[in-house]
Amino acid sequence: MSQQEMRRRRLLARALALVTMLALVAGLLVGSDGMSLHGLVALVDDGSAGLVIGQIRLPRTLGAWLTGALFGLAGAIAQGLFRNPLADPYLLGSAAGASLGVVLVLSAGSLSLGAIGWMSRFGLVAAAFAGALAGVALTLSLARGAARTTRLLLAGIVVGVVLGAINDLLTTLAPEALRGKQAFLLGTTGFLGWPSCALLLLALALVLPPAWRLARVLDALSLGEDSAASLGLALPQLRLMMVVLMALATGTAVAQAGMIAFVGLVSPHLVRRCVQATHGYRLMASAAMGGTLLTLADVLSRWLVAPQELPVGVLTAVLGGLYLLWLLQRREDH
């Protein structure tokens, strides 16, 4: 590795650390009156700082970082696995499965998202997670494993379309589930608390180490199927392991925060633009980049229209879409 590349990696790490710390501080300052140090002082004066900051703002901000880290990591795995810079964590049916799981719970109980208690809230999280994993399992079943990436990708598209159609049918039959479905599809960090942070941290701890160990497989796949097979790698089994890791990361993040768009797609892109590195470094940097991006988006969603709040998934979709449009235009100019 050249000295210049080492400097770029150190610069990226420091920039991400600095921006993340600033975003975390900003997350503690943003309230119903916008970003205000005076508001924070007022909370300390009236004795409610422990509740508002310790139980609402802090876990929400940390949860946003952990959610973004899981999306960024899953996106880097997807792009390496499919050897496609436009691949994202939702390709294998996890998004449609998670959405269907939520709609099944809401329509069965004739509930809206605002009417349910914490037990039902846990039920939605469990349903979204189970639905995401079920969608990926159905994709793997249709593709007959993970031996061929093209078949896996096509199976994911088919599963997404079919589950989406069932989702729409249930919504038509049970209109009362529409509000809950919309809130889930738009994405929100408003329900993240300390239990959510614990689950997200556990998922990250379970996915990150094996992903790091499988990074060499992604390096080999980047050289082509034949080159990777010539190295003696058991590609079908290793691909299956990566799909499971991607599903676990995506399913956990979606279950806790809903369908947050573009974070898993854009994070690896930004890392590749900043540094040239093998997949081992890229996976870790993409996780950090995803956490930083979603934390910033969460702060902006609470601050831009305070005391109202934008769905963070809408904000990431707009910003991510604008970034990709700019990137496309830039490539056409060159």
C-alpha positions as CSV (number, residue, x, y, z in Angstrom):
1,M,0.0,0.0,0.0
2,S,1.4,3.4,-1.0
3,Q,1.9,6.2,1.5
4,Q,-0.6,8.3,-0.3
5,E,-3.3,5.6,0.0
6,M,-2.5,5.2,3.7
7,R,-2.9,9.0,4.2
8,R,-6.3,8.9,2.4
9,R,-7.5,6.1,4.6
10,R,-6.5,7.9,7.8
11,L,-8.1,11.1,6.5
12,L,-11.3,9.2,5.8
13,A,-11.3,7.6,9.3
14,R,-10.8,11.0,11.0
15,A,-13.4,12.7,8.9
16,L,-16.0,10.0,9.7
17,A,-15.2,10.1,13.4
18,L,-15.4,13.9,13.5
19,V,-18.7,14.1,11.5
20,T,-20.2,11.3,13.6
21,M,-19.3,13.1,16.9
22,L,-20.7,16.3,15.6
23,A,-23.9,14.6,14.5
24,L,-24.3,12.8,17.8
25,V,-24.0,16.2,19.7
26,A,-26.5,17.7,17.3
27,G,-28.8,14.8,17.9
28,L,-28.9,15.7,21.6
29,L,-29.6,19.3,20.9
30,V,-32.4,18.9,18.4
31,G,-35.9,19.1,20.0
32,S,-39.3,20.4,19.3
33,D,-38.0,24.0,19.0
34,G,-35.2,23.0,16.6
35,M,-31.5,22.8,17.4
36,S,-31.1,24.9,20.5
37,L,-28.5,25.0,23.3
38,H,-30.9,27.1,25.3
39,G,-33.5,24.3,25.1
40,L,-31.0,21.9,26.4
41,V,-30.2,24.2,29.3
42,A,-33.9,24.6,30.0
43,L,-34.2,20.8,30.2
44,V,-31.4,20.6,32.7
45,D,-32.9,23.4,34.8
46,D,-36.4,21.8,35.1
47,G,-34.9,18.4,35.8
48,S,-36.3,16.6,32.7
49,A,-32.9,16.3,31.0
50,G,-32.5,12.7,32.2
51,L,-35.7,11.6,30.6
52,V,-35.6,13.6,27.4
53,I,-31.9,13.1,26.6
54,G,-31.2,9.8,28.4
55,Q,-34.3,8.0,27.3
56,I,-35.3,9.6,24.0
57,R,-32.7,11.6,22.1
58,L,-29.6,9.6,23.0
59,P,-30.9,6.1,22.2
60,R,-32.5,7.5,19.1
61,T,-29.3,9.0,17.8
62,L,-27.2,6.0,18.7
63,G,-29.8,3.7,17.2
64,A,-29.8,5.7,14.0
65,W,-26.0,5.2,13.7
66,L,-26.3,1.5,14.3
67,T,-29.1,1.2,11.8
68,G,-27.1,3.0,9.2
69,A,-24.0,0.9,9.9
70,L,-26.0,-2.3,9.3
71,F,-27.4,-0.9,6.0
72,G,-23.9,0.3,4.9
73,L,-22.4,-3.1,5.7
74,A,-25.2,-5.0,4.0
75,G,-24.9,-2.8,0.9
76,A,-21.1,-3.4,0.7
77,I,-21.7,-7.1,0.9
78,A,-24.4,-7.0,-1.8
79,Q,-22.3,-4.9,-4.2
80,G,-19.3,-7.3,-3.7
81,L,-21.4,-10.4,-4.0
82,F,-23.2,-9.3,-7.2
83,R,-20.2,-7.4,-8.5
84,N,-22.6,-4.5,-9.3
85,P,-22.2,-1.0,-7.8
86,L,-26.0,-0.5,-8.1
87,A,-26.8,-3.5,-5.8
88,D,-28.5,-2.7,-2.5
89,P,-29.5,-4.7,0.6
90,Y,-33.1,-5.0,-0.6
91,L,-32.4,-7.1,-3.7
92,L,-33.2,-10.5,-2.3
93,G,-36.8,-9.9,-1.2
94,S,-36.1,-8.7,2.3
95,A,-37.9,-5.4,1.9
96,A,-41.0,-6.9,0.4
97,G,-41.0,-9.6,3.1
98,A,-40.6,-7.1,6.0
99,S,-43.4,-4.9,4.6
100,L,-45.7,-7.9,4.2
101,G,-45.0,-9.0,7.8
102,V,-46.0,-5.6,9.1
103,V,-49.1,-5.4,7.0
104,L,-50.1,-8.9,8.2
105,V,-49.9,-7.8,11.8
106,L,-51.7,-4.5,11.2
107,S,-54.5,-6.0,9.1
108,A,-55.1,-9.0,11.4
109,G,-55.5,-6.8,14.4
110,S,-57.3,-4.0,12.6
111,L,-54.7,-1.6,14.1
112,S,-53.0,1.6,13.1
113,L,-49.4,2.3,14.1
114,G,-50.5,5.1,16.5
115,A,-53.0,2.9,18.3
116,I,-50.7,0.0,19.3
117,G,-48.9,-0.3,22.6
118,W,-45.4,-1.5,23.3
119,M,-46.3,-5.2,23.2
120,S,-47.9,-4.7,19.7
121,R,-44.9,-2.6,18.8
122,F,-42.6,-5.5,19.6
123,G,-45.0,-7.6,17.5
124,L,-44.4,-5.3,14.5
125,V,-40.6,-5.5,15.0
126,A,-40.8,-9.3,15.2
127,A,-43.1,-9.5,12.2
128,A,-40.8,-7.3,10.1
129,F,-37.8,-9.3,11.0
130,A,-39.5,-12.6,10.3
131,G,-40.9,-11.3,7.0
132,A,-37.5,-10.1,5.8
133,L,-35.8,-13.4,6.6
134,A,-38.8,-15.3,5.0
135,G,-38.4,-13.2,1.8
136,V,-34.7,-14.1,1.6
137,A,-35.4,-17.7,2.3
138,L,-38.0,-17.8,-0.5
139,T,-35.5,-16.2,-2.9
140,L,-32.9,-18.8,-2.0
141,S,-35.5,-21.6,-2.5
142,L,-36.5,-20.3,-6.0
143,A,-32.8,-19.8,-6.9
144,R,-32.0,-23.3,-5.6
145,G,-29.3,-21.9,-3.4
146,A,-26.7,-19.2,-4.0
147,A,-24.6,-21.0,-6.6
148,R,-25.5,-18.6,-9.4
149,T,-25.7,-14.9,-8.7
150,T,-27.8,-14.1,-11.9
151,R,-30.4,-16.7,-10.9
152,L,-30.3,-15.3,-7.3
153,L,-30.9,-11.8,-8.5
154,L,-33.8,-12.7,-10.8
155,A,-35.4,-14.8,-8.0
156,G,-35.1,-11.8,-5.7
157,I,-36.9,-9.6,-8.2
158,V,-39.7,-12.1,-8.7
159,V,-40.1,-12.5,-4.9
160,G,-40.2,-8.8,-4.5
161,V,-42.9,-8.4,-7.1
162,V,-45.1,-11.2,-5.8
163,L,-44.8,-10.3,-2.1
164,G,-45.5,-6.6,-3.1
165,A,-48.7,-7.7,-4.9
166,I,-49.9,-9.7,-1.8
167,N,-49.0,-6.7,0.3
168,D,-51.1,-4.4,-1.8
169,L,-54.0,-6.9,-1.8
170,L,-54.0,-7.1,2.0
171,T,-53.9,-3.3,2.2
172,T,-56.9,-3.1,-0.1
173,L,-58.9,-5.6,2.0
174,A,-57.9,-3.9,5.3
175,P,-57.6,-0.2,4.7
176,E,-57.0,0.4,8.4
177,A,-53.5,-1.1,7.9
178,L,-52.6,1.6,5.4
179,R,-51.4,4.1,7.9
180,G,-49.1,1.7,9.6
181,K,-47.8,0.5,6.3
182,Q,-47.0,4.0,5.1
183,A,-45.2,4.9,8.3
184,F,-43.1,1.7,8.0
185,L,-42.4,2.2,4.3
186,L,-41.3,5.8,4.8
187,G,-38.8,4.8,7.5
188,T,-38.5,6.4,10.9
189,T,-36.0,6.4,13.8
190,G,-38.7,7.8,16.2
191,F,-39.3,4.4,17.9
192,L,-35.7,3.6,18.6
193,G,-34.9,3.2,22.2
194,W,-32.4,1.4,24.4
195,P,-33.8,-2.1,23.6
196,S,-33.6,-1.3,19.9
197,C,-30.0,-0.2,20.3
198,A,-29.2,-3.4,22.1
199,L,-30.7,-5.5,19.3
200,L,-28.9,-3.4,16.6
201,L,-25.6,-3.7,18.4
202,L,-26.0,-7.4,18.7
203,A,-26.7,-7.8,15.0
204,L,-23.7,-5.7,14.1
205,A,-21.5,-7.8,16.4
206,L,-22.8,-11.0,14.8
207,V,-22.4,-9.8,11.2
208,L,-19.2,-7.8,11.2
209,P,-16.6,-10.4,12.2
210,P,-17.7,-13.1,9.7
211,A,-18.1,-10.5,7.0
212,W,-14.5,-9.4,7.6
213,R,-13.3,-13.0,7.3
214,L,-15.3,-13.5,4.1
215,A,-13.9,-10.3,2.6
216,R,-11.2,-12.3,0.7
217,V,-14.0,-14.2,-1.0
218,L,-15.4,-10.9,-2.3
219,D,-11.9,-9.9,-3.5
220,A,-11.7,-13.2,-5.4
221,L,-15.1,-12.8,-6.9
222,S,-14.1,-9.3,-8.2
223,L,-11.6,-11.1,-10.4
224,G,-14.4,-13.2,-12.0
225,E,-16.2,-16.5,-11.3
226,D,-13.5,-18.6,-13.0
227,S,-10.7,-17.0,-11.2
228,A,-12.4,-17.4,-7.8
229,A,-13.2,-21.0,-8.5
230,S,-9.6,-21.7,-9.6
231,L,-8.5,-20.7,-6.1
232,G,-10.3,-23.7,-4.7
233,L,-13.1,-21.7,-3.0
234,A,-16.4,-23.4,-2.3
235,L,-18.3,-20.6,-3.9
236,P,-21.9,-21.8,-3.4
237,Q,-21.5,-22.3,0.4
238,L,-19.6,-19.1,0.8
239,R,-22.2,-17.1,-1.2
240,L,-24.9,-18.6,1.0
241,M,-23.0,-17.5,4.1
242,M,-22.8,-13.9,2.7
243,V,-26.5,-13.9,1.8
244,V,-27.3,-15.0,5.4
245,L,-25.2,-12.2,6.8
246,M,-26.7,-9.6,4.5
247,A,-30.2,-10.8,5.4
248,L,-29.5,-10.7,9.1
249,A,-28.1,-7.1,8.9
250,T,-30.9,-5.9,6.6
251,G,-33.7,-7.7,8.5
252,T,-32.6,-6.3,11.8
253,A,-32.2,-2.7,10.5
254,V,-35.6,-2.8,8.6
255,A,-37.4,-4.3,11.6
256,Q,-36.2,-1.4,13.9
257,A,-36.4,1.6,11.5
258,G,-38.5,0.6,8.5
259,M,-37.6,1.0,4.8
260,I,-34.8,3.5,4.8
261,A,-33.7,4.0,1.2
262,F,-30.3,4.6,-0.4
263,V,-28.1,4.4,2.7
264,G,-27.0,0.8,1.8
265,L,-26.5,1.9,-1.8
266,V,-24.7,5.2,-1.4
267,S,-22.4,4.3,1.5
268,P,-20.1,1.9,-0.4
269,H,-20.1,4.3,-3.3
270,L,-18.7,7.1,-1.2
271,V,-16.1,4.8,0.3
272,R,-14.9,3.8,-3.1
273,R,-14.7,7.4,-4.2
274,C,-12.5,8.3,-1.2
275,V,-10.2,5.3,-1.1
276,Q,-9.0,2.3,-3.2
277,A,-9.1,-0.7,-0.9
278,T,-9.8,-4.4,-0.7
279,H,-13.2,-5.6,0.6
280,G,-12.0,-6.0,4.1
281,Y,-11.4,-2.3,4.6
282,R,-14.4,-1.4,2.4
283,L,-16.8,-3.4,4.5
284,M,-15.7,-1.7,7.7
285,A,-15.6,1.8,6.1
286,S,-19.0,1.3,4.5
287,A,-20.5,0.4,7.9
288,A,-19.0,3.6,9.4
289,M,-20.1,5.7,6.4
290,G,-23.7,4.3,6.7
291,G,-23.9,5.1,10.4
292,T,-22.6,8.6,9.8
293,L,-25.0,9.3,6.9
294,L,-28.1,8.1,8.7
295,T,-27.2,10.0,11.9
296,L,-26.9,13.2,9.8
297,A,-30.2,12.4,8.1
298,D,-31.9,11.8,11.4
299,V,-30.7,15.2,12.7
300,L,-31.9,16.9,9.6
301,S,-35.3,15.2,9.6
302,R,-35.9,16.5,13.1
303,W,-34.5,20.0,12.5
304,L,-35.7,21.1,9.1
305,V,-39.4,21.4,9.9
306,A,-39.3,21.5,13.7
307,P,-41.5,21.1,15.7
308,Q,-42.8,18.7,12.9
309,E,-40.6,15.9,11.7
310,L,-39.8,14.5,8.3
311,P,-39.7,10.7,7.8
312,V,-36.0,10.0,7.7
313,G,-36.5,7.5,4.8
314,V,-37.9,10.2,2.6
315,L,-35.0,12.5,3.3
316,T,-32.4,9.7,2.5
317,A,-34.3,8.9,-0.7
318,V,-34.2,12.5,-1.8
319,L,-30.5,13.1,-0.9
320,G,-29.4,9.7,-2.2
321,G,-31.3,10.1,-5.5
322,L,-29.8,13.5,-6.0
323,Y,-26.3,12.1,-5.4
324,L,-26.8,9.3,-7.9
325,L,-28.2,11.7,-10.5
326,W,-25.2,14.0,-10.0
327,L,-22.9,11.0,-10.3
328,L,-24.6,9.8,-13.5
329,Q,-24.4,13.3,-15.0
330,R,-20.8,13.6,-14.1
331,R,-20.0,10.3,-15.8
332,E,-21.8,11.3,-18.9
333,D,-19.8,14.5,-19.1
334,H,-16.6,12.5,-19.0
